[in-house]
Amino acid sequence: MVTDEGQLYTIEGIAAAFMIVVTAYLVISTTSVLTQQDVHIIDLQMQQLGNDALGMMDCPDTYGVGSQSVLEEAISETNPELFNQTFLGLVNSPRNFAGSGSDRLNYSAVIYYRNPSGTIEHVPFGGGTYYRENSVKVSRWVFLPKKSSSLPLLPNLTNSVNRSVLLEVQLWRE
């Protein structure tokens, strides 16, 4: 004779199997943690390093009237080599306290400014040619006080009033 006891055991077995599968899925999915944010930490560190270097270069070494920062001096005197030496010296500092090894960072700099007619122009300001994928851009507004002489680097910019130009640096690891 057939009774109803067999049906109850079958339903109980299917429910137990379903619970085991769900429990196994939950355990496996919660123990393997994939964080996409970890990939961008190196880029954020390089961006902070570039911002810090530009910030240090924008502070004058002396106090008083007529003191210029390295950024102001390099742009107003059209000296990309001064910018190159100072910037690469700051960002390619030794990695550890022992002083062995250093970063191999390179850059490409561009200066953006508004000419008297109101259009935005740009002028390259040194650095290498970029061929890689991972790079960061850092920028800094540089204040240029008025002077009697013109700025040879920025041909369409009159220097009879105070101006600010945007220095944008693309930074990458070689």
Kinemage of the C-alpha trace (Angstrom):
@kinemage 1
@onewidth
@group {chain A} dominant
@subgroup {mainchain}
@vectorlist {calphas} color= white
{ca met a 1} P 0.000 0.000 0.000
{ca val a 2} L 1.017 3.549 -0.744
{ca thr a 3} L 0.840 6.071 2.073
{ca asp a 4} L 1.363 9.811 2.385
{ca glu a 5} L 4.605 9.394 4.395
{ca gly a 6} L 6.743 9.102 1.249
{ca gln a 7} L 5.555 12.452 -0.089
{ca leu a 8} L 6.516 14.215 3.150
{ca tyr a 9} L 10.057 12.793 3.018
{ca thr a 10} L 10.418 13.919 -0.606
{ca ile a 11} L 9.334 17.503 0.126
{ca glu a 12} L 11.650 17.599 3.158
{ca gly a 13} L 14.588 16.383 1.050
{ca ile a 14} L 13.986 18.972 -1.701
{ca ala a 15} L 13.723 21.772 0.880
{ca ala a 16} L 16.942 20.636 2.586
{ca ala a 17} L 18.780 20.494 -0.739
{ca phe a 18} L 17.562 23.993 -1.627
{ca met a 19} L 18.718 25.336 1.772
{ca ile a 20} L 22.172 23.763 1.337
{ca val a 21} L 22.576 25.295 -2.134
{ca val a 22} L 21.495 28.754 -0.921
{ca thr a 23} L 23.800 28.547 2.119
{ca ala a 24} L 26.763 27.496 -0.044
{ca tyr a 25} L 26.092 30.382 -2.462
{ca leu a 26} L 25.944 32.927 0.381
{ca val a 27} L 29.154 31.674 1.969
{ca ile a 28} L 31.092 31.686 -1.293
{ca ser a 29} L 29.830 35.090 -2.439
{ca thr a 30} L 30.604 36.834 0.870
{ca thr a 31} L 34.103 35.432 1.349
{ca ser a 32} L 35.510 36.483 -2.042
{ca val a 33} L 35.768 40.262 -1.820
{ca leu a 34} L 36.610 42.092 -5.039
{ca thr a 35} L 37.304 45.791 -4.595
{ca gln a 36} L 37.644 47.874 -7.722
{ca gln a 37} L 38.688 50.869 -5.636
{ca asp a 38} L 42.111 49.365 -4.902
{ca val a 39} L 43.134 49.818 -8.532
{ca his a 40} L 42.943 53.623 -8.351
{ca ile a 41} L 44.992 54.130 -5.177
{ca ile a 42} L 48.255 54.433 -7.129
{ca asp a 43} L 46.725 57.047 -9.449
{ca leu a 44} L 45.417 59.028 -6.476
{ca gln a 45} L 48.848 58.955 -4.838
{ca met a 46} L 50.484 60.171 -8.046
{ca gln a 47} L 47.890 62.959 -8.367
{ca gln a 48} L 48.499 64.047 -4.781
{ca leu a 49} L 52.249 64.002 -5.409
{ca gly a 50} L 51.813 66.238 -8.471
{ca asn a 51} L 49.546 68.645 -6.584
{ca asp a 52} L 52.029 68.836 -3.712
{ca ala a 53} L 54.934 69.508 -6.093
{ca leu a 54} L 53.034 72.335 -7.834
{ca gly a 55} L 52.013 73.733 -4.455
{ca met a 56} L 55.617 73.786 -3.251
{ca met a 57} L 56.751 75.409 -6.486
{ca asp a 58} L 54.090 78.118 -6.130
{ca cys a 59} L 55.416 79.301 -2.757
{ca pro a 60} L 58.172 81.936 -2.888
{ca asp a 61} L 61.452 81.076 -1.186
{ca thr a 62} L 61.798 84.541 0.334
{ca tyr a 63} L 59.393 86.913 1.997
{ca gly a 64} L 58.778 90.437 0.857
{ca val a 65} L 57.953 92.611 -2.095
{ca gly a 66} L 59.267 91.331 -5.397
{ca ser a 67} L 59.752 87.735 -4.255
{ca gln a 68} L 58.684 85.247 -6.902
{ca ser a 69} L 57.758 81.613 -6.740
{ca val a 70} L 59.473 79.130 -9.029
{ca leu a 71} L 56.287 78.796 -11.101
{ca glu a 72} L 55.921 82.540 -11.532
{ca glu a 73} L 59.604 82.906 -12.423
{ca ala a 74} L 59.575 80.032 -14.931
{ca ile a 75} L 56.469 81.329 -16.740
{ca ser a 76} L 57.262 85.052 -16.699
{ca glu a 77} L 60.864 84.512 -17.811
{ca thr a 78} L 60.007 81.746 -20.319
{ca asn a 79} L 62.229 79.203 -18.607
{ca pro a 80} L 60.753 75.697 -19.051
{ca glu a 81} L 64.086 74.183 -18.038
{ca leu a 82} L 63.769 75.690 -14.537
{ca phe a 83} L 60.276 74.186 -14.278
{ca asn a 84} L 61.568 70.845 -15.599
{ca gln a 85} L 64.432 70.570 -13.099
{ca thr a 86} L 62.382 71.670 -10.110
{ca phe a 87} L 59.247 69.638 -10.875
{ca leu a 88} L 61.061 66.404 -11.723
{ca gly a 89} L 63.331 66.898 -8.714
{ca leu a 90} L 60.273 67.031 -6.454
{ca val a 91} L 58.240 64.171 -7.938
{ca asn a 92} L 61.171 61.800 -8.548
{ca ser a 93} L 62.448 61.835 -4.990
{ca pro a 94} L 63.744 58.618 -3.363
{ca arg a 95} L 61.035 56.121 -2.427
{ca asn a 96} L 62.297 54.948 0.925
{ca phe a 97} L 64.322 56.318 3.812
{ca ala a 98} L 67.479 54.463 2.760
{ca gly a 99} L 67.540 56.476 -0.453
{ca ser a 100} L 67.856 53.524 -2.806
{ca gly a 101} L 65.826 53.831 -5.979
{ca ser a 102} L 63.548 56.591 -7.123
{ca asp a 103} L 60.336 56.954 -9.074
{ca arg a 104} L 60.458 57.348 -12.824
{ca leu a 105} L 57.762 59.926 -13.418
{ca asn a 106} L 57.523 62.097 -16.499
{ca tyr a 107} L 55.223 64.978 -17.395
{ca ser a 108} L 53.822 67.128 -20.151
{ca ala a 109} L 52.854 70.700 -19.245
{ca val a 110} L 50.546 73.169 -20.993
{ca ile a 111} L 49.691 76.758 -20.066
{ca tyr a 112} L 46.144 77.996 -20.747
{ca tyr a 113} L 45.317 81.698 -20.804
{ca arg a 114} L 42.663 84.092 -22.093
{ca asn a 115} L 43.866 86.560 -24.683
{ca pro a 116} L 42.500 90.146 -24.867
{ca ser a 117} L 39.850 89.150 -27.432
{ca gly a 118} L 38.403 86.651 -24.928
{ca thr a 119} L 39.379 83.339 -26.532
{ca ile a 120} L 41.284 80.666 -24.649
{ca glu a 121} L 44.741 79.830 -25.984
{ca his a 122} L 47.292 77.275 -24.883
{ca val a 123} L 51.069 77.019 -25.099
{ca pro a 124} L 53.132 73.861 -24.434
{ca phe a 125} L 55.507 74.310 -21.517
{ca gly a 126} L 57.928 71.413 -21.638
{ca gly a 127} L 57.932 67.789 -20.735
{ca gly a 128} L 57.905 64.589 -22.728
{ca thr a 129} L 55.515 63.014 -25.168
{ca tyr a 130} L 52.826 60.842 -23.612
{ca tyr a 131} L 52.358 57.333 -25.051
{ca arg a 132} L 50.839 55.387 -22.151
{ca glu a 133} L 47.390 54.668 -20.759
{ca asn a 134} L 47.556 55.557 -17.065
{ca ser a 135} L 48.153 59.211 -16.358
{ca val a 136} L 46.783 61.875 -14.074
{ca lys a 137} L 46.307 65.587 -14.635
{ca val a 138} L 47.095 68.176 -12.039
{ca ser a 139} L 46.574 71.885 -12.474
{ca arg a 140} L 47.406 75.088 -10.695
{ca trp a 141} L 46.442 78.706 -11.209
{ca val a 142} L 49.603 80.824 -11.348
{ca phe a 143} L 49.359 84.528 -10.533
{ca leu a 144} L 51.439 86.807 -12.755
{ca pro a 145} L 51.675 90.389 -11.438
{ca lys a 146} L 51.785 93.250 -13.899
{ca lys a 147} L 55.179 94.211 -15.306
{ca ser a 148} L 56.481 96.725 -17.795
{ca ser a 149} L 57.927 94.007 -20.038
{ca ser a 150} L 55.823 91.609 -22.105
{ca leu a 151} L 55.714 87.857 -21.634
{ca pro a 152} L 57.567 86.181 -24.515
{ca leu a 153} L 55.973 82.806 -23.790
{ca leu a 154} L 52.425 84.142 -24.043
{ca pro a 155} L 52.456 86.310 -27.177
{ca asn a 156} L 48.828 87.488 -27.141
{ca leu a 157} L 48.742 88.342 -23.450
{ca thr a 158} L 49.324 91.885 -22.321
{ca asn a 159} L 51.068 92.164 -18.997
{ca ser a 160} L 49.838 95.645 -18.102
{ca val a 161} L 47.445 94.233 -15.465
{ca asn a 162} L 47.574 91.356 -13.018
{ca arg a 163} L 46.843 88.022 -14.708
{ca ser a 164} L 46.356 84.399 -13.788
{ca val a 165} L 47.179 81.520 -16.082
{ca leu a 166} L 46.297 77.859 -15.687
{ca leu a 167} L 49.204 75.435 -15.672
{ca glu a 168} L 48.027 71.892 -16.431
{ca val a 169} L 50.483 69.024 -16.011
{ca gln a 170} L 49.848 65.496 -17.248
{ca leu a 171} L 51.868 63.129 -15.068
{ca trp a 172} L 52.639 59.452 -15.739
{ca arg a 173} L 54.888 56.671 -14.544
{ca glu a 174} L 57.389 55.301 -17.033
